[in-house]
Amino acid sequence: MARNSRLKYVIFQSVLKYSSFVFLFLTIILYFLIIFNKSFITFSGKFDFELIPIFSSLFSGLVGTTGTIASALFVATVFVNQRSSQEIEKIETLYFKLLDFHRDNLNRIKISNYERSKNKKLVGTAALANMKEQLENCISLLTRNIDYLFIKEKLSDQIIYDIGFQLMYFGRITKIDSQIKLDDQFESRIMHEITRYEQEYNWDLSRSCSASLGSYFRNMYEAVNVIEQSEYLSEGEKSEYVNILRTQLSIDEQILLFYYSNTDIGQNWKNIINKYNLSSEVQYSQLRHIKIIL
């Protein structure tokens, strides 16, 4: 929708611009054709004043009309360009304000370490890094139990990421919301393993990250969407703006964003990530072959 609007806007700008030049050129041509027309010159080479009424009506009718149209089109072109500049300035102001909100959201994230032995509050990027570590452990837990129950062929990487993200995002859950129906034995085994690892490793997997991460991802999406939906920015300009956000994302943030985009609640991110390479610094090996630390 935004791309079609942008295309229509660019076409409209181009039509205005080139139409004004066409009428200006036509005005100049008509001016010289009328001024130097031999019909208004006597045999002695002087201007025939008896033909002034005809000359005036012809000059004003043709040159005046095309000149007026050219002027109107130029004014319209300036107005449209000025409006475009004003809209881009508004978009830019809003975008950078949302980026400031994004940084504020990041700095306000405060959670307890899921490892109970490390009893301290984590803030900002350290909190996100701890969430990513918990997520990777949840995915590792899933991978081990998939191998144990010999059902790996039923679950794609995306479904594994989705379930793992749920375990991290919502904390300990009583029912796994999967894109496919899970085997009751598998689901029961997962719940049992969560409890066992909590006790064995002194972890707190009941910790929910939804309040912090939900606001974090929503604000980031809103910032990117302001750029994505603009009909006044070219695709190249959009990439330049979104790249400003990408350069501010740490590897941990990019990894969390990748996993989030592979869940039901974050699927609106997938096209944006692919379009603007928001996870470009993440190596595939960091995702598919998760380091097992359980």
For each residue, the residues with C-beta under 8 A, 3 or more apart:
1: 4 5 229
2: 5 6 228 229 230 231
3: 6 7
4: 1 7 8
5: 1 2 8 9 231
6: 2 3 9 10 230 231 232 233 234
7: 3 4 10 11
8: 4 5 11 12 231
9: 5 6 12 13 84 231 232
10: 6 7 13 14 234
11: 7 8 14 15
12: 8 9 15 16 80
13: 9 10 16 17 77 80 81 84
14: 10 11 17 18
15: 11 12 18 19
16: 12 13 19 20 73 76 77 80
17: 13 14 20 21 77
18: 14 15 21 22
19: 15 16 22 23 73
20: 16 17 23 24 70 73 74 76 77
21: 17 18 24 25
22: 18 19 25 26
23: 19 20 26 27 66 67 69 70 73
24: 20 21 27 28 67 70 74
25: 21 22 28 29
26: 22 23 29 30 66 70
27: 23 24 30 31 63 66 67 70
28: 24 25 31 32
29: 25 26 32 33
30: 26 27 33 34 62 63 66
31: 27 28 34 35 63
32: 28 29 35 36
33: 29 30 36 37
34: 30 31 37 55 58 59 62 63
35: 31 32
36: 32 33
37: 33 34 40 41
38: 41
39: 51
40: 37 47 48 51 54 55
41: 37 38 45 46 47 48
42: 45 46 47 48
43:
44:
45: 41 42
46: 41 42
47: 40 41 42
48: 40 41 42 51
49: 52
50:
51: 39 40 48 54 55
52: 49 55 56
53: 56 57
54: 40 51 57 58
55: 34 40 51 52 58 59
56: 52 53 59 60
57: 53 54 60 61
58: 34 54 55 61 62
59: 34 55 56 62 63 64
60: 56 57 63 64 65
61: 57 58 64 65
62: 30 34 58 59 65 66
63: 27 30 31 34 59 60 66 67
64: 59 60 61 67 68
65: 60 61 62 68 69
66: 23 26 27 30 62 63 69 70
67: 23 24 27 63 64 70 71
68: 64 65 71 72
69: 23 65 66 72 73
70: 20 23 24 26 27 66 67 73 74
71: 67 68 74 75
72: 68 69 75 76
73: 16 19 20 23 69 70 76 77
74: 20 24 70 71 77 78
75: 71 72 78 79
76: 16 20 72 73 79 80
77: 13 16 17 20 73 74 80 81
78: 74 75 81 82
79: 75 76 82 83
80: 12 13 16 76 77 83 84
81: 13 77 78 84 85
82: 78 79 85 86
83: 79 80 86 87
84: 9 13 80 81 87 88 232
85: 81 82 88 89
86: 82 83 89 90
87: 83 84 90 91 230 232
88: 84 85 91 92 230 232 233
89: 85 86 92 93
90: 86 87 93 94
91: 87 88 94 95 226 227 230 232 233
92: 88 89 95 96 241
93: 89 90 96 97
94: 90 91 97 98 226
95: 91 92 98 99 223 226 227 241
96: 92 93 99 100
97: 93 94 100 101
98: 94 95 101 102 219 222 223 226
99: 95 96 102 103 223 244 245 248
100: 96 97 103 104
101: 97 98 104 105 219 223
102: 98 99 105 106 216 219 220 223 245 248
103: 99 100 106 107 248
104: 100 101 107 108
105: 101 102 108 109 215 216 219
106: 102 103 109 124 125 128 216
107: 103 104 123 124
108: 104 105
109: 105 106 123 124 127 128 212 216
110: 121 122 123 127 212
111: 121 122 127 130 131 207 209 212
112: 119 120 121 122 204 207
113: 116 118 119 120 121 122 130
114: 130 133 134 203 204 205 207
115: 118 201 202 203 204
116: 113 119 202 203 204
117: 202
118: 113 115
119: 112 113 116
120: 112 113
121: 110 111 112 113
122: 110 111 112 113 126 127 129 130
123: 107 109 110 126 127
124: 106 107 109 127 128
125: 106 128 129 250 252 253
126: 122 123 129 130
127: 109 110 111 122 123 124 130 131 212
128: 106 109 124 125 131 132 250 252 253 256
129: 122 125 126 132 133 250 252
130: 111 113 114 122 126 127 133 134
131: 111 127 128 134 135 168 209 213 256
132: 128 129 135 136 252 255 256
133: 114 129 130 136 137
134: 114 130 131 137 138 168 205 207 209
135: 131 132 138 139 164 165 167 168 256 259
136: 132 133 139 140 290 291 293
137: 133 134 140 141 197 203 293 294
138: 134 135 141 142 164 165 167 168 205
139: 135 136 142 143 160 161 164 290
140: 136 137 143 144 290 291 292 293 294
141: 137 138 144 145 164 167 190 193 194 197 294
142: 138 139 145 146 160 163 164 167 190
143: 139 140 146 147 160 290 292
144: 140 141 147 148 193 292 294
145: 141 142 148 149 186 189 190 193
146: 142 143 149 151 152 155 160 186
147: 143 144 150 152
148: 144 145 189
149: 145 146 183 185 186 189
150: 147
151: 146 154 155 183 186
152: 146 147 155
153:
154: 151 180
155: 146 151 152 159 160 180
156: 159 160
157: 160 161 262 287 288
158: 161 162 179 262
159: 155 156 162 163 178 179 180
160: 139 142 143 146 155 156 157 163 164
161: 139 157 158 164 165 259 262 263
162: 158 159 165 166 178 179 262 263 264
163: 142 159 160 166 167 176 178 190
164: 135 138 139 141 142 160 161 167 168 259
165: 135 138 161 162 168 169 259 260 262 263 266
166: 162 163 169 170 173 176 177 263
167: 135 138 141 142 163 164 170 171 172 173 194 205
168: 131 134 135 138 164 165 209
169: 165 166 208 209 210 213 263 265
170: 166 167 173 208 210
171: 167 205 206 207 208 209
172: 167 194 205 206
173: 166 167 170 176
174: 191
175: 187
176: 163 166 173 182 187 190
177: 166 264
178: 159 162 163 181 182
179: 158 159 162 264
180: 154 155 159
181: 178
182: 176 178 186 187
183: 149 151 186 187
184: 187 188
185: 149 188 189
186: 145 146 149 151 182 183 189 190
187: 175 176 182 183 184 190 191
188: 184 185 191 192
189: 145 148 149 185 186 192 193
190: 141 142 145 163 176 186 187 193 194
191: 174 187 188 194 195
192: 188 189 195 196
193: 141 144 145 189 190 196 197
194: 141 167 172 190 191 197 198 205
195: 191 192 198 199
196: 192 193 199 200
197: 137 141 193 194 200 201 203 205 294
198: 194 195 201 202 203 204 205 206
199: 195 196 202
200: 196 197
201: 115 197 198 294
202: 115 116 117 198 199
203: 114 115 116 137 197 198
204: 112 114 115 116 198 207
205: 114 134 138 167 171 172 194 197 198
206: 171 172 198
207: 111 112 114 134 171 204
208: 169 170 171 211
209: 111 131 134 168 169 171 212 213
210: 169 170 213 214
211: 208 214 215
212: 109 110 111 127 209 215 216
213: 131 169 209 210 216 217 256 260
214: 210 211 217 218
215: 105 211 212 218 219
216: 102 105 106 109 212 213 219 220
217: 213 214 220 221 257 260 266 269
218: 214 215 221 222
219: 98 101 102 105 215 216 222 223
220: 102 216 217 223 224 245 257
221: 217 218 224 225 268 269 272
222: 98 218 219 225 226
223: 95 98 99 101 102 219 220 226 227 245
224: 220 221 227 228 242 245 272 276
225: 221 222 228 229
226: 91 94 95 98 222 223 229 230
227: 91 95 223 224 230 233 238 241 242
228: 2 224 225 238 242 272
229: 1 2 225 226
230: 2 6 87 88 91 226 227 233 238
231: 2 5 6 8 9
232: 6 9 84 87 88 91
233: 6 88 91 227 230 237 238 241
234: 6 10 237 238
235: 238 239
236: 239 240
237: 233 234 240 241
238: 227 228 230 233 234 235 241 242 276
239: 235 236 242 243 276
240: 236 237 243 244
241: 92 95 227 233 237 238 244 245
242: 224 227 228 238 239 245 246 276 278
243: 239 240 246 247 276
244: 99 240 241 247 248
245: 99 102 220 223 224 241 242 248 249 278
246: 242 243 249 276 277 278 280
247: 243 244
248: 99 102 103 244 245
249: 245 246 253 254 257 278
250: 125 128 129 253 254
251: 254 255 281 282
252: 125 128 129 132 255 256
253: 125 128 249 250 256 257
254: 249 250 251 257 258 278 279 280 281 282
255: 132 251 252 258 259 279 282 286 287
256: 128 131 132 135 213 252 253 259 260
257: 217 220 249 253 254 260 261 269 273 278 279
258: 254 255 261 262 273 279 282 287
259: 135 161 164 165 255 256 262 263 287
260: 165 213 217 256 257 263 265 266 269
261: 257 258 266 267 269 270 273
262: 157 158 161 162 165 258 259 266 267 270
263: 161 162 165 166 169 259 260 266 267
264: 162 177 179 267
265: 169 260
266: 165 217 260 261 262 263 269
267: 261 262 263 264 270
268: 221 271 272
269: 217 221 257 260 261 266 272 273
270: 261 262 267 273 274
271: 268 274 275
272: 221 224 228 268 269 275 276 278
273: 257 258 261 269 270 276 277 278 279
274: 270 271 277
275: 271 272
276: 224 238 239 242 243 246 272 273
277: 246 273 274 280
278: 242 245 246 249 254 257 272 273
279: 254 255 257 258 273 282
280: 246 254 277
281: 251 254
282: 251 254 255 258 279 286 287
283: 286 287
284: 287 288
285: 288 289
286: 255 282 283
287: 157 255 258 259 282 283 284 290
288: 157 284 285
289: 285
290: 136 139 140 143 287
291: 136 140
292: 140 143 144
293: 136 137 140
294: 137 140 141 144 197 201
